Amino acid sequence: MIHTIDNSNFENTINDNEIVLVDFFADWCGPCKMLHPTLEELANDFDGKAIISKVNVDTNQELAAQFDVRSIPALFYFKNGELVGRQNGLQSKTALTNQLNTLLSN
């Protein structure tokens, strides 16, 4: 399951989970729509190991500004509440899986 994050639960989600992948997206974004099935697969693959989540930039502009999101999709990786990585644009499942596995092994 992909978790929906907004201004009200962002800090708790990031701080209460060891590994969190946050996808900053918009409903009108073509590449974001293309990425969604991959994120669904990752949510199943990493269930219990990492949180896969989404933040809508149109309804959470403060969060998008806080993380200087200038293009979407923008993927942010958090480990134990700390930002540890960032990728922009459409990514392959392999690239995302490798990044998550690296975070889990460190």
C-alpha positions as CSV (number, residue, x, y, z in Angstrom):
1,M,0.0,0.0,0.0
2,I,1.2,3.4,-0.9
3,H,0.9,5.9,2.0
4,T,-0.5,9.3,1.4
5,I,1.5,12.0,3.1
6,D,0.4,15.6,3.7
7,N,1.4,18.5,5.9
8,S,-0.3,16.9,8.9
9,N,1.5,13.6,8.9
10,F,4.8,14.2,7.1
11,E,7.0,14.5,10.1
12,N,5.5,11.6,12.0
13,T,5.8,9.3,8.9
14,I,9.4,10.3,8.3
15,N,10.5,10.0,11.9
16,D,8.5,6.9,12.9
17,N,9.8,4.6,10.2
18,E,13.4,3.5,9.4
19,I,13.2,3.8,5.6
20,V,10.7,6.1,3.7
21,L,10.5,6.8,0.0
22,V,8.5,9.9,-0.7
23,D,7.3,10.6,-4.2
24,F,6.3,14.2,-4.8
25,F,3.8,14.1,-7.7
26,A,0.8,15.8,-9.3
27,D,-2.4,14.2,-10.7
28,W,-1.8,16.0,-14.1
29,C,1.8,14.8,-14.4
30,G,2.3,12.1,-17.1
31,P,5.6,10.7,-15.8
32,C,4.1,10.6,-12.3
33,K,1.2,8.5,-13.6
34,M,3.7,6.2,-15.3
35,L,5.7,5.8,-12.1
36,H,2.6,4.9,-9.9
37,P,2.4,1.2,-10.9
38,T,6.1,0.8,-10.0
39,L,5.5,2.4,-6.6
40,E,2.6,0.0,-6.0
41,E,4.9,-2.9,-6.7
42,L,7.6,-1.5,-4.5
43,A,5.1,-1.0,-1.7
44,N,4.3,-4.8,-1.9
45,D,7.9,-5.8,-2.3
46,F,9.1,-3.8,0.6
47,D,6.1,-4.3,2.9
48,G,7.3,-4.3,6.5
49,K,10.8,-3.0,5.4
50,A,10.2,0.4,4.0
51,I,7.3,2.9,3.6
52,I,6.5,4.0,0.1
53,S,4.6,7.2,0.1
54,K,3.3,10.1,-2.1
55,V,2.9,13.8,-1.6
56,N,0.7,15.8,-3.9
57,V,2.5,19.0,-4.7
58,D,-0.6,20.9,-5.7
59,T,-2.3,20.4,-2.3
60,N,0.9,20.4,-0.2
61,Q,2.8,23.3,-1.6
62,E,4.6,24.0,1.7
63,L,6.2,20.6,1.7
64,A,7.2,21.0,-2.0
65,A,8.8,24.3,-1.2
66,Q,10.5,23.0,1.9
67,F,12.3,20.3,-0.2
68,D,12.8,22.6,-3.1
69,V,10.9,20.4,-5.5
70,R,11.2,22.1,-8.9
71,S,10.2,19.1,-11.2
72,I,8.2,16.0,-10.7
73,P,8.3,13.2,-10.0
74,A,10.8,14.0,-7.3
75,L,11.8,11.0,-5.1
76,F,13.2,11.6,-1.7
77,Y,14.7,8.8,0.5
78,F,14.7,9.2,4.3
79,K,16.4,6.9,6.8
80,N,15.7,7.3,10.5
81,G,14.2,10.7,9.8
82,E,17.2,12.1,7.8
83,L,17.1,12.9,4.1
84,V,19.7,10.6,2.6
85,G,19.0,10.6,-1.2
86,R,17.1,12.2,-4.0
87,Q,16.2,11.3,-7.6
88,N,14.3,13.4,-10.2
89,G,12.2,12.1,-13.1
90,L,10.8,8.8,-14.0
91,Q,13.0,5.9,-12.5
92,S,13.0,2.2,-13.3
93,K,11.9,-0.3,-10.7
94,T,15.5,-1.7,-10.7
95,A,16.9,1.7,-9.8
96,L,14.4,2.3,-7.0
97,T,14.8,-1.3,-5.7
98,N,18.6,-0.9,-5.6
99,Q,18.4,2.4,-3.8
100,L,16.0,1.0,-1.1
101,N,18.1,-2.2,-0.7
102,T,21.3,-0.1,-0.2
103,L,19.5,1.9,2.5
104,L,18.3,-1.3,4.2
105,S,21.8,-2.8,4.2
106,N,23.6,0.3,5.6
